[in-house]
């Protein structure tokens, strides 16, 4: 899911603060295209949460898998619900917040499974 409104959105949300994000696309099962979704900054994100990540020219709201260490420090690993591949890793500081939506036990378990696969690939090599 891509989108973002307003364009002056910054990463300066304090913990507990929230803002609305307008959904563009249909890659996430939790949202319809055009929906307005509240996003709240949190201290902790759990596998399966839908997090908004600031990318270079847009924002992504994708399923959070977990964190990993990289040459750039701590990075967040995310993936769209309708994709078999992860998004490019994003610095943890680029996570804007968690989209307020229901997350099922199944979605959490799938995210934990995908996180394990991603860590294994990062440690032992292979494709993203």
C-alpha positions in Angstrom: 0.0 0.0 0.0 1.4 3.3 -1.0 0.3 6.8 -0.2 0.7 9.6 2.2 -1.1 12.7 3.2 -0.1 15.3 4.0 3.1 15.7 2.1 4.8 17.4 5.0 4.5 14.3 7.1 7.6 14.0 9.1 9.1 11.4 11.5 8.7 13.7 14.5 5.7 12.0 16.0 6.2 11.5 19.7 5.4 8.1 21.3 1.6 7.8 21.6 0.9 10.5 19.1 -1.1 9.6 16.0 -2.0 11.0 12.6 -4.2 9.8 9.7 -2.7 8.2 6.6 -4.6 7.8 3.3 -4.3 4.3 1.7 -3.4 4.0 -1.9 -3.4 0.5 -3.3 -4.8 -2.9 -2.4 -1.7 -5.0 -1.3 -2.8 -5.2 2.3 -5.8 -7.3 3.4 -6.5 -4.9 6.3 -7.4 -1.8 4.2 -9.4 -0.7 1.2 -7.9 1.8 -1.3 -8.7 5.3 -0.3 -9.3 4.5 3.4 -8.1 6.9 6.1 -6.2 5.0 8.7 -5.0 6.3 12.0 -1.2 5.6 12.6 0.2 5.8 16.1 3.9 6.0 17.1 4.8 3.2 19.5 7.9 2.1 21.4 7.4 -1.5 20.4 6.1 -3.1 17.2 5.2 -6.8 17.1 5.5 -9.2 14.1 2.2 -8.9 12.2 1.6 -5.2 13.0 1.0 -3.0 10.0 3.6 -0.2 10.2 4.1 2.9 8.1 7.6 3.3 6.8 8.9 6.5 5.2 10.5 5.7 1.9 12.5 8.1 -0.3 9.4 9.4 -2.2 6.4 7.8 -0.5 5.2 5.9 2.5 4.5 2.2 2.7 2.1 0.5 5.2 3.1 -3.1 5.2 3.3 -6.0 7.6 6.1 -5.7 10.1 8.2 -8.9 10.4 10.8 -7.8 12.9 14.2 -6.0 13.2 17.6 -7.1 11.9 21.1 -5.7 12.2 22.8 -4.3 9.1 25.8 -2.2 8.1 23.4 0.8 8.5 22.4 -0.2 12.1 19.0 -1.5 13.1 16.6 -2.1 10.2 12.9 -2.9 10.0 11.8 -5.8 7.8 8.4 -5.5 6.2 6.3 -7.2 3.5 3.0 -6.6 1.7 0.3 -9.2 2.3 0.0 -9.9 -1.4 3.8 -10.4 -2.0 6.1 -13.4 -1.7 9.2 -11.1 -1.2 10.2 -8.7 1.5 10.4 -5.0 1.0 14.0 -3.5 1.0 15.1 -3.2 4.6 14.4 0.3 6.1 16.3 1.9 8.9 14.4 1.5 12.1 14.3 5.3 12.4 12.1 5.4 9.2 9.2 3.6 10.9 6.6 6.3 11.4 4.1 4.3 13.4 1.6 1.4 13.6 -1.6 1.5 11.6 -4.5 0.9 13.9 -6.2 -2.2 12.7 -7.1 -5.7 13.8 -4.3 -8.2 13.5 -5.3 -11.9 13.7 -3.3 -14.6 15.4 -2.7 -16.1 11.9 -1.3 -12.9 10.6 1.1 -12.7 13.5 2.2 -16.3 13.1 2.8 -15.8 9.3 4.8 -12.7 10.1 6.9 -14.6 12.6 7.5 -17.4 10.1 8.5 -14.9 7.4 10.8 -13.1 9.9 12.6 -16.4 10.6 13.0 -17.0 6.9 14.4 -13.5 6.4 16.9 -13.8 9.3 18.0 -17.2 8.0 18.6 -15.7 4.5 20.4 -12.7 6.0 22.7 -15.0 8.1 23.4 -17.8 5.7 23.0 -15.9 2.4 20.6 -16.3 -0.5 18.0 -14.0 -2.0 16.4 -11.2 0.1 
